[in-house]
Amino acid sequence: MKITINTKDYEFKFSMKALRNLEKRTGKKTSQIVEGFASITETGVDFDLMSIILHEGLIANLPDLTIEQCEDILDNGGGGDLVLIMNAFSTEVTSYWTKNLPNAQSPTT
């Protein structure tokens, strides 16, 4: 899916590899990450997690992208970009889940 941060378009995609890497890097299951979005007003933003989500969502199309560059992308954007990333991630996970595991319950429901 296309996302736009600070007027620049990026292709944001989550495959099995990206989801597995995300879980490995964060120590959290995908469902825990999505559930955490619901309580963000109480717990606060996990900036490390947001950087990792952005990185994993972009590296399929930008393989040389570093986590530091993702942080720069976020720094140059606006505050709404974190919400954009959370929504894009939830959409990508639901899409992946529906396409590849149609009989299983999505972690976003």
N, C-alpha and C positions, 0 to 999 in steps of 0.2 A: 504494500500500500504506500502511496505517496504521502509524505508529511512535509510541511513547510515550517522551517525555523528561521526566523530573521530574514525572510524573503527568499531563502534558498530551499530548493526542493531536494528531498532525500528519499530513496527507496528503503522502506522499513519493512523487514520480513523476518518471520520466525519459522525456522524449519526444526526438525527433530534435533539436529546438531546444535542449533542455537539454543533451543530449550534445555537440552542436556547441559550445555556449557553454562547457561545461566544458573541452573540448579547447582552445578558443581562450584561455580564461583561464589554464589551467595549462601550456600548451605541450606537453601529453602526450596521446598517444592513449589511448582508453578501455582498451585492452588493457594498456598500460603502468601505468595506475593500478591496475587489478585485480591485475596481477602484483606491484606494489609492496606490496600488502597482505600477500602471502605472506612477504615478508622484513622486515616491520615490527619484529620482535623484534631484528633485526640493525641496521637502519637508523634506527630510532626513528620516532615519529609526526611526520608533516608536518602541523602544526596549521593552516597556511594552506590546504593541500589539503582537510583535513576541513571547514573552514569553508566553502570554496567548494562542496564536494560537498553539504553540507547546504543551502546557499543555493540552488543550482541545483535541488535536489530539492523544495524547498518553494515557490519563487516562482510556479509555475504556479497554485497555489491561494492564495498570499499575495503578490500582485504588488508590494505596497509594502514588503515585507520587505527590510531592508538586511543587508549582510554583518556589520555590527556587532551587529545584533539576533540573528543566527545565533550569533555568538560569545557573546552573553549567554545564549542558550538552552543552549549547551554548558557555560558556566560554572555555570549553575544546576542542571545535571544531575549525573550521576555518571560515574565513569571508564568504566563499561560502555557509556556512550552512544556512544563512539567505535567500539567493536566493533559496536554496533547499527547505526550508520551504514554501516560497511564492509559488513556483511552485507546490509543493505537495498539499498545501491547495487549490490552484486553480483547480488542477486535481481532488481532492476529492469532491469539491463542484460541479464541472461539472458532475462528475460521479453520485453523489447523485441526482442531479437535473434531469439528463437524466433518471435514473432508476425510480425515484419516482414521478416525475412531467413531463412526456414526452411531454405534450402539452403546457407547460409554457416556457417562455424565460428564459434561464439560466442567472444568475447574472454575469457570467464571459464572456458574449458576448456583 
